[in-house]
Amino acid sequence: MSILITAFQTQLDLLLAADNALLSVQARLRNVRAAMERFSLDRPNRQVDDVTGDGGRYYAIATALTEWNEEFSRVISIQYPAPTLASNETPVYLEPEDWQDDYWYNNARYLYLPSHAPAATEKMRVEYVVPWQWSISTTTITVSQTAHGFVADDTIYHNGTTYVKGDTLLATHQVTAVGSPDAFTAKELQTDAPSALFHALCYLAAAICCQALAARFAKSSDSTILADSTHTISNSAEFAARGKEFMKLYRQAVGLDAEEKGMVGTGNFVDWDTAPGWPAGRQFVFHGRGTR
C-alpha cells in the first residue's frame, strides 16, 4: 500500500505541533524528502530480476536490471542457476568473489562473473537495492486558480496560499490536465515505502526538522541582549533534545538499535563468510543471537 505525501505532511505537523509554523512549507516538504532519502540508505528497497544467460561473463546492468539506479544501487546476492520455485529447488548463492557489479567499459557498467558463463538455457536471479520512489497516485484534485500558468506534467506544491511550480524536491502533485488559464487538475504524489513504517518515517522527518530548528536558534544565540541570548540557547537545546527523541523512535521502529545490540534480521544469511557485503542480509523482523 502506497503512502500519499499529504499524509506525511499532516502527521509531521501534528508531531511538531505549534512549532510547525517555525519552518516554511517548503522546508517541511524538503525534510520529508530528506527523510525518505535517509530511510533508503538505512532500509533500501530490494528488487529481484531474473537475467537470462548468453554464454558470456559480462552483462550490461542498464539492460539486465530493470530498476537499477546508477547513483544508488548495489547487487547484494546472485542465485545461479535460478531455482524453479514450483519444483521446490534449493537456491544456490554465488559467493561474493564470483561476481562484480562495478566493471566499466565504454561508459557502461557491467555485471562480471569471473567464474561462470551462464548458457542461454540458464538464468541468474539477481537481488539488488534501489531507493524508495515517489510516483503519481490515483488521487486527483481539481483547482480553480486564476492565471496559474501550468502545463501538463508540471510538478507543483501548495505554499500556503496558492499552488506554485517547484522542483521535484518540493512537489506534492503533478499537473495532469489544464482546463483553462484559471483551472487545472493534478494527481498527488505517493511513495512505495512500507506503509507499516509510516509513523517511523514521520519521526525521522520530525527529527530532521528539529535539528534544523536547533541550528537556527543556535546561530541566533549571539544576541547582544543577555535575556534574548539565554532564550535562544534554551530553544536550541530544546529542539536538539526533541530531535534526538524523534530519531530514537525512528531507529527503534526500523530496528537499527536492535542491530547494534547484536540482533539480526530473520532470513539473514547464516554463513557470514558468504553474506553480501552491502547491505548485509534481509532486515525487517528481528530475532536475538546474543550480544557482541
C-alpha positions in Angstrom: 0.0 0.0 0.0 1.4 3.4 -1.0 1.5 6.4 1.2 0.4 9.9 -0.1 2.7 12.7 0.5 0.0 14.8 2.2 -0.3 12.1 4.8 3.3 12.7 5.8 2.7 16.5 5.8 -0.3 16.1 8.1 1.4 13.8 10.6 4.6 15.9 10.6 2.6 19.0 11.5 1.0 17.1 14.4 4.4 15.9 15.7 5.8 19.4 15.6 2.6 20.9 17.0 2.6 24.6 17.3 6.2 24.8 16.2 5.4 23.7 12.7 5.0 27.3 11.7 8.7 28.0 12.5 9.6 26.2 9.3 8.1 27.1 5.9 6.0 24.7 3.9 9.0 24.4 1.5 11.3 23.5 4.4 8.9 20.8 5.8 8.5 19.3 2.3 12.2 19.1 1.8 12.6 17.4 5.2 10.0 14.8 4.2 12.0 14.1 1.1 15.3 14.1 3.1 13.7 11.5 5.5 12.9 9.3 2.6 16.4 9.5 1.3 17.8 8.6 4.7 15.4 5.7 5.0 16.5 4.4 1.6 20.1 4.2 3.0 19.0 2.6 6.2 16.5 0.2 4.8 16.8 0.2 1.0 14.1 -1.3 -1.2 15.0 -4.7 -2.7 14.5 -5.6 -6.3 14.9 -9.1 -7.9 15.3 -9.7 -11.6 15.9 -12.9 -13.5 18.7 -12.5 -16.1 19.0 -15.0 -18.9 22.5 -16.1 -19.8 24.1 -15.6 -23.2 27.1 -17.8 -22.7 29.3 -14.9 -21.6 30.6 -13.5 -18.4 29.6 -9.8 -18.9 26.1 -8.4 -18.6 25.2 -4.8 -19.2 23.4 -3.7 -16.0 21.3 -1.0 -17.6 19.7 -3.7 -19.7 19.7 -6.6 -17.4 18.4 -4.9 -14.2 15.2 -3.0 -14.9 15.1 -0.8 -11.8 18.8 -0.1 -11.4 19.6 3.4 -10.0 23.2 4.3 -11.1 23.7 6.6 -8.1 22.4 4.2 -5.5 22.1 0.6 -6.5 24.3 -2.3 -5.5 24.0 -6.0 -6.2 23.6 -7.9 -2.9 23.1 -11.5 -4.0 23.0 -13.7 -7.1 21.4 -17.1 -7.2 22.8 -19.3 -10.0 21.3 -21.2 -11.5 18.0 -19.5 -10.6 15.8 -22.0 -8.8 12.4 -23.0 -10.0 10.0 -22.4 -7.1 7.3 -24.7 -8.4 9.8 -27.5 -8.4 11.0 -26.7 -4.8 14.5 -26.3 -6.0 17.1 -25.2 -3.4 18.6 -21.7 -4.1 22.4 -21.7 -4.6 24.0 -18.3 -3.9 27.2 -17.3 -5.6 30.0 -16.3 -3.3 31.0 -12.6 -3.3 34.2 -13.3 -5.2 32.1 -14.9 -8.0 30.6 -11.6 -9.2 31.4 -7.9 -9.5 28.8 -5.1 -10.2 31.3 -2.4 -11.0 33.1 -3.4 -14.2 33.1 -0.4 -16.6 33.6 -0.4 -20.3 32.8 2.4 -22.8 30.9 4.4 -20.0 28.7 1.4 -19.3 28.5 -0.7 -16.1 28.6 -4.4 -16.4 27.9 -7.3 -14.1 31.0 -9.5 -14.4 31.1 -13.2 -13.5 34.8 -14.3 -13.3 34.0 -17.9 -12.6 30.7 -18.6 -14.5 29.3 -18.1 -18.0 25.6 -18.9 -17.9 24.2 -20.6 -21.0 21.2 -19.3 -22.9 19.1 -22.0 -21.2 20.1 -20.8 -17.8 19.0 -17.8 -15.6 20.5 -15.9 -12.8 18.3 -14.4 -10.0 19.9 -11.1 -9.1 18.9 -9.2 -6.0 19.9 -5.6 -5.7 18.9 -2.5 -3.8 17.1 0.6 -5.1 15.8 3.8 -3.3 12.2 4.1 -2.3 10.5 6.1 -5.0 7.9 8.9 -5.4 5.3 8.3 -8.1 1.9 9.6 -9.3 -1.1 8.3 -7.4 -4.7 8.0 -8.5 -5.8 10.7 -6.1 -6.8 13.7 -8.2 -7.6 17.3 -7.3 -9.3 20.0 -9.4 -8.2 23.5 -8.6 -9.6 26.9 -9.6 -6.7 29.3 -9.6 -6.5 32.4 -11.6 -3.7 32.6 -14.2 -1.9 29.6 -12.8 0.4 29.3 -15.8 0.8 25.5 -15.5 1.1 22.9 -18.3 0.7 19.2 -18.1 3.4 17.3 -16.2 4.4 20.4 -14.2 5.3 19.5 -10.6 3.6 21.7 -8.1 3.1 22.3 -4.3 0.9 24.5 -2.1 2.8 27.3 -0.5 0.0 28.1 2.0 -1.8 30.4 -0.4 -1.7 29.0 -3.9 -0.2 26.2 -5.9 3.2 27.1 -7.4 5.6 25.3 -9.7 8.5 23.7 -8.0 11.3 21.2 -8.5 10.9 17.5 -7.6 12.3 18.1 -4.1 9.2 20.2 -3.3 6.5 18.7 -5.4 3.3 17.2 -3.9 1.3 17.0 -7.1 1.8 16.7 -10.8 -0.4 18.5 -13.2 -2.4 16.1 -15.5 -4.6 18.5 -17.4 -5.1 22.2 -17.9 -8.8 23.2 -18.4 -8.2 26.9 -18.8 -5.8 29.6 -17.5 -7.9 29.6 -14.3 -8.2 25.9 -13.6 -6.3 22.6 -13.7 -6.3 19.1 -12.4 -3.4 17.3 -10.7 -2.6 14.0 -9.1 -1.0 13.6 -5.7 2.4 12.0 -5.3 2.8 8.8 -3.3 5.8 6.7 -2.1 6.2 3.0 -2.3 7.8 2.9 1.2 6.3 0.3 3.5 3.0 1.6 5.0 3.8 -0.3 8.2 6.7 2.1 8.8 4.7 5.3 8.1 5.0 6.6 11.6 8.7 5.8 11.7 9.3 7.9 8.6 7.3 10.7 10.2 9.5 10.5 13.3 12.6 10.8 11.1 11.2 13.8 9.2 10.3 15.4 12.6 13.9 14.7 13.8 15.3 16.5 10.8 13.0 19.4 11.3 14.0 19.7 15.0 17.7 19.6 14.0 17.1 22.4 11.6 15.4 24.5 14.3 18.1 23.8 16.8 20.7 25.0 14.3 18.6 28.1 13.6 18.3 29.1 17.3 22.0 28.2 18.0 23.0 30.6 15.2 20.9 33.4 16.7 22.3 33.0 20.2 24.9 35.7 19.8 22.3 38.4 20.7 23.7 41.5 22.4 20.8 41.2 24.9 21.6 38.6 27.5 18.0 37.6 28.1 17.4 37.0 24.3 20.6 35.1 24.2 19.6 32.8 27.0 16.2 32.3 25.5 17.5 31.3 22.1 20.1 29.0 23.6 17.3 27.3 25.6 15.3 26.9 22.4 18.2 25.4 20.6 18.8 22.9 23.4 15.1 22.0 23.5 14.8 21.4 19.7 18.1 19.4 19.8 16.7 17.2 22.6 13.4 16.7 20.7 15.3 15.8 17.6 17.2 13.1 19.4 13.9 11.7 20.8 12.3 11.5 17.4 15.5 9.9 16.0 15.4 7.4 18.8 11.8 6.5 18.0 12.7 6.1 14.3 15.7 3.9 14.9 13.7 1.7 17.3 10.8 1.4 14.8 13.0 0.2 11.9 15.3 -1.9 14.0 18.6 -0.1 13.8 19.2 -0.1 17.5 18.5 -3.8 17.6 21.2 -4.5 15.1 23.7 -2.5 17.1 22.9 -4.7 20.1 23.6 -7.9 18.2 20.2 -8.6 16.7 20.0 -9.7 13.1 17.1 -9.8 10.6 15.2 -13.0 10.2 16.2 -14.6 6.9 19.8 -13.3 7.1 22.5 -15.4 5.6 23.7 -18.0 8.1 27.1 -18.3 6.5 28.6 -14.9 7.5 31.6 -15.5 5.2 29.5 -15.5 2.1 26.9 -12.9 3.2 26.7 -9.9 0.8 28.8 -7.1 2.0 26.4 -4.1 1.5 24.0 -4.0 3.0 24.2 -7.5 4.6 21.2 -9.7 4.6 17.5 -9.1 4.9 16.4 -6.9 7.7 12.9 -6.0 9.0 11.9 -8.6 11.6 14.4 -9.3 14.3 15.5 -12.1 16.5 18.3 -12.3 19.0 21.6 -14.1 18.6 23.3 -13.0 21.7 25.4 -9.9 22.4 28.7 -8.9 20.9 
